[in-house]
């Protein structure tokens, strides 16, 4: 499954190529990819055609595009100031194999094309035309696109990482906590809620209602960096340990974002959980029986250990991340 850095790569690409443009056409190739839009294809099409993409927003792994009614005069097309405050958002759920591709209309359709949005003309800074289509491609059809109502955020801050900072969030995403890269993330609130739980630390940080955007891969990487075992009890976790873990989460995801942000062609906005463009940076995840880099630097020959965890796997160093005596598994 895509995690925060992968989805942020998508958001940045869409902000560059799709934000401030108007949707002029909608083709739904496979209605299974809009199954989350309960009112059906015609309602989706009717709400999208003529809508102006005001921004591209991400909170955790959730991604959405607030929509405004297009400015009928076209005067504000270039600066995104079309219409009133957005009331609807187009949500894009990428699932396990979803891709959002910005393509020229002359490009052949992808084998697994599901939805095509035609966009109003726009130009790059050098005067060259931007591609005319946004395509949703999904081989496994676990993802999809749908419309959602926007509501004010509870704390009055921006809905998530965005270009405009609109204090709005889709109703379907309102339960999702802020992620560690969000400027409005509150460590104090996070730590208070963390200590109130009686569970292991990895289970806690995988809970998107506590802190969003952290998946299995980056949880293992952050825990390794912070020298914490995944079963460390949350209700006894010291504040300095929680701070070290959140700092590690930010560092790991920032490094992944930097790697992913340079590995995509500028016209190819892609998320695929199997793409592996960050694999070369992994210290723990997927490295069972391989040397722990930190221990190797100290002259130790410790091997990374794999344990079954929540029907998945957890990877730890038995020296750097000792098993707690009162662990919560």
C-alpha positions as CSV (number, residue, x, y, z in Angstrom):
1,X,0.0,0.0,0.0
2,X,1.3,3.5,-0.7
3,X,2.4,5.5,2.4
4,X,2.7,9.2,3.1
5,X,5.8,10.0,1.0
6,X,4.4,8.2,-2.1
7,X,1.1,10.1,-1.8
8,X,2.9,13.4,-1.3
9,X,4.8,12.8,-4.5
10,X,1.4,12.5,-6.2
11,X,0.1,15.6,-4.5
12,X,3.0,17.7,-5.6
13,X,2.7,16.5,-9.2
14,X,-1.0,17.2,-9.3
15,X,-0.5,20.7,-7.8
16,X,1.9,21.5,-10.6
17,X,-0.1,20.1,-13.5
18,X,-3.8,20.1,-12.5
19,X,-4.4,22.8,-9.9
20,X,-6.1,26.0,-11.2
21,X,-7.5,24.2,-14.3
22,X,-11.1,23.4,-15.2
23,X,-12.4,20.0,-15.8
24,X,-14.0,20.1,-19.3
25,X,-14.8,16.5,-19.9
26,X,-15.2,13.2,-18.0
27,X,-15.0,9.7,-19.4
28,X,-15.7,6.8,-17.0
29,X,-14.1,3.7,-18.7
30,X,-14.8,1.3,-15.8
31,X,-17.6,2.1,-13.3
32,X,-16.0,-0.1,-10.7
33,X,-13.5,2.6,-10.1
34,X,-16.2,5.1,-9.1
35,X,-18.1,2.6,-6.9
36,X,-17.6,4.7,-3.8
37,X,-19.6,7.5,-5.4
38,X,-23.0,6.3,-4.4
39,X,-25.0,8.5,-6.7
40,X,-23.5,6.9,-9.8
41,X,-21.6,7.9,-13.0
42,X,-24.0,10.6,-14.3
43,X,-24.0,12.5,-11.0
44,X,-20.2,12.3,-10.8
45,X,-19.9,13.5,-14.4
46,X,-22.4,16.3,-13.8
47,X,-20.6,17.7,-10.8
48,X,-17.1,17.4,-12.4
49,X,-17.7,19.0,-15.8
50,X,-17.1,22.7,-15.5
51,X,-15.6,22.4,-12.0
52,X,-12.4,24.3,-11.2
53,X,-9.6,22.5,-9.3
54,X,-8.9,24.9,-6.5
55,X,-6.1,23.0,-4.8
56,X,-4.6,19.5,-4.2
57,X,-4.6,18.5,-0.5
58,X,-3.1,15.6,1.4
59,X,-3.7,14.5,5.0
60,X,-1.8,11.3,5.8
61,X,-2.5,8.9,2.9
62,X,-5.8,10.7,1.9
63,X,-5.7,12.9,-1.2
64,X,-8.3,15.2,-2.5
65,X,-8.9,18.1,-4.9
66,X,-11.3,20.9,-3.7
67,X,-13.6,22.0,-6.5
68,X,-15.1,25.4,-7.3
69,X,-17.6,26.4,-9.8
70,X,-15.7,27.7,-12.8
71,X,-15.5,31.5,-13.3
72,X,-17.7,32.0,-16.4
73,X,-15.7,35.0,-17.5
74,X,-12.4,33.0,-17.5
75,X,-10.7,36.0,-16.0
76,X,-9.4,34.2,-12.9
77,X,-8.5,30.9,-14.7
78,X,-4.8,31.5,-14.3
79,X,-4.7,32.2,-10.5
80,X,-7.2,29.7,-9.2
81,X,-9.6,32.4,-7.9
82,X,-12.7,30.9,-9.5
83,X,-16.1,31.0,-7.8
84,X,-16.8,30.7,-4.1
85,X,-15.3,28.6,-1.4
86,X,-15.3,24.9,-2.4
87,X,-18.1,22.8,-1.2
88,X,-17.1,19.5,-2.9
89,X,-13.9,17.7,-3.3
90,X,-12.8,15.0,-5.7
91,X,-11.1,12.3,-3.7
92,X,-8.6,9.9,-5.2
93,X,-8.1,6.6,-3.3
94,X,-5.0,4.9,-4.9
95,X,-5.4,1.5,-3.3
96,X,-2.5,-0.8,-4.1
97,X,-1.9,-0.1,-7.7
98,X,-3.6,3.2,-8.5
99,X,-1.8,5.7,-10.7
100,X,-2.6,9.3,-11.6
101,X,-1.1,10.2,-15.0
102,X,-1.0,13.6,-16.6
103,X,-0.9,12.8,-20.3
104,X,-1.3,14.5,-23.7
105,X,-4.5,13.4,-25.4
106,X,-2.4,12.0,-28.3
107,X,-0.9,9.4,-26.0
108,X,-2.4,5.9,-26.3
109,X,-4.7,4.8,-23.5
110,X,-3.1,2.7,-20.8
111,X,-4.2,-1.0,-20.5
112,X,-5.9,-0.4,-17.1
113,X,-7.3,3.1,-17.7
114,X,-10.4,3.6,-15.6
115,X,-11.3,7.3,-15.6
116,X,-10.2,10.1,-17.9
117,X,-10.6,13.8,-17.0
118,X,-10.0,16.4,-19.8
119,X,-8.6,19.7,-18.5
120,X,-8.8,23.2,-19.8
121,X,-5.8,24.5,-21.7
122,X,-2.8,25.8,-19.7
123,X,0.8,26.6,-20.3
124,X,4.1,26.0,-18.6
125,X,6.4,28.9,-17.6
126,X,8.2,28.4,-20.8
127,X,5.0,28.9,-22.8
128,X,4.7,25.2,-23.8
129,X,1.2,23.7,-23.5
130,X,0.5,21.5,-20.5
131,X,-0.9,18.0,-21.1
132,X,-4.7,17.9,-21.6
133,X,-5.7,14.9,-19.6
134,X,-5.6,13.5,-16.0
135,X,-6.0,9.7,-16.2
136,X,-6.7,7.3,-13.3
137,X,-5.2,3.9,-14.0
138,X,-5.6,1.0,-11.7
139,X,-4.7,-2.6,-12.4
140,X,-6.2,-4.2,-9.3
141,X,-9.2,-1.9,-8.9
142,X,-8.8,-1.5,-5.2
143,X,-8.7,2.3,-5.6
144,X,-11.1,4.8,-7.0
145,X,-12.5,8.3,-7.4
146,X,-15.5,9.8,-5.7
147,X,-17.0,13.1,-4.6
148,X,-17.2,14.2,-1.0
149,X,-18.7,17.1,0.9
150,X,-16.2,19.5,2.5
151,X,-16.6,20.7,6.1
152,X,-14.5,23.1,8.2
153,X,-11.6,21.5,10.1
154,X,-12.1,21.1,13.8
155,X,-9.0,23.1,14.8
156,X,-9.5,25.8,12.1
157,X,-6.2,25.0,10.4
158,X,-5.6,23.9,6.9
159,X,-7.2,20.6,5.9
160,X,-3.7,19.2,5.2
161,X,-0.6,19.8,3.2
162,X,-1.7,22.0,0.3
163,X,-1.0,25.1,-1.7
164,X,-3.7,27.4,-0.4
165,X,-4.2,26.3,3.2
166,X,-8.0,26.1,3.0
167,X,-9.4,25.1,6.4
168,X,-11.7,22.4,4.9
169,X,-11.6,18.6,4.9
170,X,-13.8,16.0,3.2
171,X,-16.3,14.5,5.7
172,X,-15.0,11.0,4.8
173,X,-11.5,12.1,6.0
174,X,-12.4,14.1,9.1
175,X,-11.6,11.2,11.5
176,X,-8.0,11.0,10.2
177,X,-5.4,12.6,12.4
178,X,-2.8,15.0,11.2
179,X,0.5,13.5,10.1
180,X,4.0,14.3,11.4
181,X,4.9,16.5,8.4
182,X,1.8,18.7,8.9
183,X,2.7,22.1,10.4
184,X,-0.5,21.9,12.4
185,X,0.4,18.5,14.0
186,X,0.3,18.8,17.8
187,X,2.9,16.7,19.6
188,X,1.3,17.4,23.0
189,X,-2.1,16.2,21.8
190,X,-0.5,13.1,20.2
191,X,1.5,12.2,23.4
192,X,-1.5,12.6,25.6
193,X,-3.6,10.3,23.5
194,X,-0.7,7.9,23.1
195,X,-0.2,7.5,26.9
196,X,-3.9,6.9,27.4
197,X,-3.7,3.7,25.3
198,X,-2.6,0.3,26.5
199,X,-1.0,-1.2,23.4
200,X,2.3,-1.6,21.7
201,X,3.9,1.5,20.1
202,X,3.8,0.1,16.5
203,X,0.1,-0.7,16.7
204,X,-0.5,2.8,18.0
205,X,1.4,4.7,15.2
206,X,-0.3,2.6,12.6
207,X,-3.7,3.8,13.8
208,X,-4.6,6.6,11.4
209,X,-6.9,8.2,14.0
210,X,-3.9,8.8,16.3
211,X,-1.3,9.9,13.7
212,X,-1.8,9.5,10.0
213,X,0.4,8.6,7.1
214,X,2.6,5.9,8.8
215,X,2.4,2.5,7.3
216,X,4.2,-0.8,8.0
217,X,7.4,0.0,6.1
218,X,8.1,3.5,7.6
219,X,6.9,2.4,11.0
220,X,9.7,-0.3,11.1
221,X,12.2,2.2,9.7
222,X,11.3,4.9,12.3
223,X,11.3,2.4,15.2
224,X,14.8,1.2,14.1
225,X,16.0,4.8,13.9
226,X,14.6,5.6,17.3
227,X,15.9,2.3,18.9
228,X,12.5,1.3,20.1
229,X,10.9,-2.2,19.9
230,X,7.5,-2.4,18.3
231,X,6.0,-4.0,21.4
232,X,7.1,-1.2,23.7
233,X,4.0,-0.3,25.9
234,X,2.5,3.1,25.0
235,X,1.2,3.8,28.5
236,X,4.7,3.8,30.0
237,X,6.5,5.5,27.1
238,X,8.5,8.5,28.2
239,X,8.0,11.9,26.5
240,X,11.6,12.0,25.3
241,X,11.2,8.5,23.7
242,X,8.0,9.6,21.9
243,X,9.7,12.8,20.7
244,X,12.6,10.7,19.4
245,X,10.2,8.4,17.6
246,X,8.3,11.3,15.9
247,X,11.5,12.9,14.9
248,X,12.6,9.6,13.4
249,X,9.2,9.3,11.5
250,X,9.7,12.8,10.1
251,X,13.3,12.1,9.0
252,X,12.5,8.7,7.4
253,X,9.5,10.1,5.5
254,X,11.4,13.2,4.4
255,X,14.2,11.1,3.1
256,X,11.8,8.9,1.2
257,X,10.0,11.9,-0.2
258,X,13.3,13.3,-1.5
259,X,14.1,10.0,-3.1
260,X,10.7,9.6,-4.6
261,X,10.5,13.1,-5.7
262,X,13.5,12.8,-8.0
263,X,12.7,9.4,-9.4
264,X,9.6,10.2,-11.4
265,X,9.4,11.9,-14.8
266,X,7.8,15.3,-14.4
267,X,4.7,14.2,-16.3
268,X,4.3,10.9,-14.5
269,X,2.6,11.1,-11.2
270,X,2.6,7.6,-9.9
271,X,2.0,5.7,-6.7
272,X,2.5,2.0,-6.6
273,X,3.2,0.1,-3.4
274,X,5.5,-2.2,-5.3
275,X,7.5,0.5,-7.1
276,X,10.3,0.2,-4.5
277,X,12.0,3.5,-5.3
278,X,12.9,3.9,-1.6
279,X,14.1,0.3,-1.1
280,X,17.7,1.2,-1.4
281,X,17.4,3.4,1.8
282,X,15.8,0.8,4.0
283,X,17.6,-0.1,7.3
284,X,15.2,-2.7,8.7
285,X,12.2,-3.5,6.7
286,X,12.5,-6.5,4.5
287,X,16.1,-7.2,5.6
288,X,15.6,-10.5,7.6
289,X,18.9,-12.2,8.5
290,X,20.9,-9.3,6.9
291,X,23.4,-7.3,9.1
292,X,22.2,-4.4,11.1
293,X,24.0,-1.4,9.7
294,X,24.3,0.4,13.1
295,X,25.7,-2.7,14.8
296,X,28.1,-3.3,11.9
297,X,29.5,0.2,12.5
298,X,30.2,-0.9,16.0
299,X,31.9,-4.1,15.0
300,X,28.9,-6.3,15.9
301,X,27.5,-9.0,13.6
302,X,23.8,-8.7,14.5
303,X,21.2,-9.9,12.1
304,X,17.8,-8.2,11.5
305,X,15.0,-10.3,12.9
306,X,11.5,-10.8,11.4
307,X,8.4,-11.4,13.5
308,X,4.8,-11.9,12.5
309,X,2.8,-8.8,13.3
310,X,-0.9,-8.1,12.6
311,X,-0.9,-10.6,9.6
312,X,2.2,-8.8,8.3
313,X,5.8,-8.6,9.4
314,X,7.9,-6.5,11.7
315,X,11.7,-6.1,11.3
316,X,13.9,-5.2,14.3
317,X,17.5,-5.4,15.5
318,X,17.6,-7.6,18.6
319,X,20.5,-5.5,20.0
320,X,19.4,-2.0,19.0
321,X,15.8,-2.7,19.8
322,X,15.6,-5.1,22.7
323,X,12.4,-6.8,23.4
324,X,10.6,-5.2,26.4
325,X,9.9,-7.4,29.4
326,X,6.3,-6.2,29.6
327,X,5.7,-5.8,25.9
328,X,2.3,-5.5,24.4
329,X,2.1,-7.7,21.3
